[in-house]
Amino acid sequence: MRQPLHPHQKEELADLAVTAMHERGLAPTFSREALAQLTDMDEASHEDNTSVADLTGLLWCSIDNDDSRDLDQLSVSQVLPDGAVRILVAIADVDTLVTKDSPIDHHAQINTTSVYTSARIFPMLPEKLSTDLTSLNPGVARLALVTDMVFAPDGTLLRSHIQRARVHNKAQLAYDAVSAWLTGDGPLPEAADRVPGMDAQLRTQDSVAQQLRARRHEQGALEFQTFQPKAVFDGDQVVDIVQQPQNRAHQIIEEFMVATNGVAARFLAGKRRASLRRVVRSPERWARIMQVAAEHGVALPTEPDSAALEQFLATERRCDPLRFPDLSLTIVKLMGRGEYVVETPGGAKLGHFGLAVRDYAHSTAPNRRYPDLITSRLLKAALADAKTPYSPTELTFLANHCTQQEDAANKVERQMRKSEAAMLLEARVGEHFDGIVTGQAKGNTWVRIFAPPAEGRLLPHGTVEVGDKVRVKLLSTHVERGYIDFEQM
């Protein structure tokens, strides 16, 4: 195995990430004004008035990534005498400390999202806030916006309301451990085991989430399995790249967040107020999606039909799981990106094609996403019957800006994943790998190798088609540019 003369280090990846942030119009550091504002913040907000309910006694828990410290949401369940289930979702009330037009708010408005790379995270809010004072951490009371929903046994939403409340996280849990326990592949996580009744809580939440999931898929929600590699470090060296699969615990949070975002959107509409919506429009490139399906022997309707598309995807996932991530990526690209739009009272309802829902307002991650912080402010104003904090012109500008900046952040993250893969493979030039052809465009052919999961360019050699399995030799890498070149054996 050839060793590079000067192995790249994690610090170099962090520097590359900073450069990528600048190139995409994002701010990698906080302004002096924002840091000055931060020095005056020493404690979380402790607002006490009759409009803030005390829900600290409920068995709230958080479920997030193993290394997550910016906790945006908690959940709790209650089985009712008639068989219905009450689900409450608490979302951090970030606005209590990050007020509109303050220096910290201005920084958040520039980036509009936290940017996650393996070597360095660029949080939307200073960590003193996002991982402490505005995070729903265990062992402390925090202010939150709580969405209270009651579901029938078949997953139908019977009633809902939103209120401000104080909450208390009783158990900070991680996706993988909770999922392993739910599927019988691991013990109840220690943090849950210490709280009497938390095991029943998790079982109930899982049951409701699976019912909601089944109901959405019946209505045409699309399920993708995209390629999401993550670099693993040993000290300063990249030693592996692993996939981040969805699991049973992810599905709990996903379903509760979709439901919560729907309630938020309908609440603002019911109050005759404008809202910021997240939409994926009906695919403009449906004809090409039809062609892709036809290549797999499936005839889709001539008009966009999410239920038919979901049935096609579900079948392909069962029949050809190896190629499904690449099919998913193709369909995602053809559907087009999500975007933020303003919905006004009486205006047209666009809906979210991929989620099979009409009403969807990003509201569940205000520590990490600016649109969610905007929605939090809109909700609080509506609850108080106060004047809306944003004019229609402001909301329209912010909708377009958030769409652009989120796209920029995604490009930074993708660029860094390529550099991470190049760093891992730079010492393995000349080695052979098994892979699959994933794409062909502008005279280039792309291949994804299986171990480690990484994608690169396949230099011309013979005739290959997308989906073909190939044996390749690694020719070269370029960490700074994120280039990886293979040739077919």
Residue, then its C-alpha position, 0 to 999 in steps of 0.5 A: m500500500r502506497q503511503p502519501l508523503h504528507p498525510h492529510q489531517k483533520e485540521e486541513l479538512a476544517d480549513l477546507a470547510v471554512t474556505a467552502m463556507h466563504e465561497r458559498g456566501l456563508a459565515p463560518t464565524f460569529s461577528r463581534e457584535a454577536l459575541a458581545q451579545l452572548t457575553d450578557m447571557d448567563e442563564a436560560s429564560h425563566e418566563d413566568n406568567t399564566s400563559v406558560a403551562d407547567l408540564t415539567g412533571l411529564l415523562w419527556c425524552s429526547i431522541d437524537n444522534d449520539d453526538s447531538r448536543d443541540l436538542d430541539q425537541l422532546s416527546v411524551s405519550q399518554v394512552l387515553p381511556d377510549g384507546a386514542v393516544r395523546i402525543l405531545v411534542a415540545i420544541a425549544d423556545v429559542d426566541t426567548l433569548v434570540t430576539k428578532d433583529s439582534p446581532i445573534d439573529h442577524h448571524a442566524q439569518i445569514n447562514t439560515t442553518s447549521v452546517y455539519t462537516s466531519a471536521r468542524i460544525f458551523p452552528m447557526l447559533p453560538e454553542k452557549l445557546s444551542t447546546d445549553l441555554t436554548s437546548l432542551n437538555p436533561g435535568v433542567a427546566r426549559l421554555a418550549l412551544v408544545t404541540d398537543m395531538v390526539f390520534a385515533p387508533d388508525g392514526t387519524l388526528l382527532r384534535s390538536h392545540i399549541q401552547r407555551a409551557r415549561v418542560h423537563n427532559k427526563a432522558q436524553l436518548a440516541y437513535d441507534a440504542v433506542s432502535a436496537w431495543l425496539t427491534g429486540d437487538g439491544p437492552l433498554p438504554e441506561a438513561a431510559d432504564r433509570v426513569p420508571g415508565m419510560d420503557a412503556q413511553l417509548r413503546t407507545q410512541d413507536s406504535v403511534a409513529q408506525q401507524l402514522r408512517a403506514r397512513r402517510h405511505e398509503q396516501g403516497a408519501l415517498e420513502f428514499q434511501t439516499f447515500q449519506p456517508k460519514a467520516v470516522f476519525d481516529g485522532d486527526q486521521v480519517v480511518d473509515i466512512v460509514q453509512q448513516p441508515q434510517n432506523r426505527a427510532h428515526q421514524i418516531i421522530e420523523e413522524f412526530m415532526v411531520a405531524t407537528n409541522g402540519v399542526a403549526a401550519r394549520f394553526l397559523a392558517g386558522k388564525r388567518r395569518a401568513s406562514l412560511r411553508r416548506v414545499v416540494r412541488s409536483p415534479e416538473r420532470w415527471a416524464r423523465i421519472m416515467q422513463v426511469a420507471a419504464e426502464h425497471g419495467v413499471a408504467l407510471p401514470t402520465e400525471p404526477d402521482s405520489a402513490a404510484l411513485e411510492q409503490f414503484l420505489a417500495t417494490e424496487r427497494r425490496c427487489d434490488p436493495l443494492r441499487f436502491p440508494d442510487l435509484s433514490l438519488t435519481i428520483v430525488k434529483l428529478m423531483g427538484r429541491g425543496e423550497y420555502v414559500v409564503e402561504t397567505p390566508g386564502g392563497a393557493k395551497l402547494g403542499h409537499f409532494g414527497l411527504a404527501v401532506r398539504d400543510y407543512a411548516h418547518s417549526t421543529a428545529p429552531n436551534r439549527r434552522y432559521p425558518d423554524l425560528i421564524t415560525s416560532r415567532l409567528l406562532k407565539a404572536a398568534l397565541a398572544d393575539a399580537k401583531t405578526p413580527y414579519s411583514p409579507t415583504e419580509l417573509t417573501f424575502l426570507a423564504n427565498h433567502c432561506t432556500q438559497q442558503e440552505d442549498a449553499a449549505n448542502k453544497v458545502e456538506r457534499q463538497m466536504r464529504k468528497s474531500e473526506a473520502a479522498m483523504l481516506l483513500e489517498a493511501r490506497v491508490g493502486e488497490h482494487f474495489d467492487g462498485i456500481v455505476t451510479g451516473q453518466a453526465k457530460g461525458n463522465t461516468w460515476v461509480r460508487i464503491f461499496a467498502p468504503p462507501a465512496e463515489g468517484r469518476l470512472l475513466p473511460h474503459g469499455t461500455v458500462e450502464v448505470g446500475d452495472k456492477v464493476r471491479v475498479k482500480l483506484l488511480s488517484t485522489h485530490v483531497e482539496r478538490g474532492y476528486i477520486d478517479f478509478e479505472q475499470m478492471 
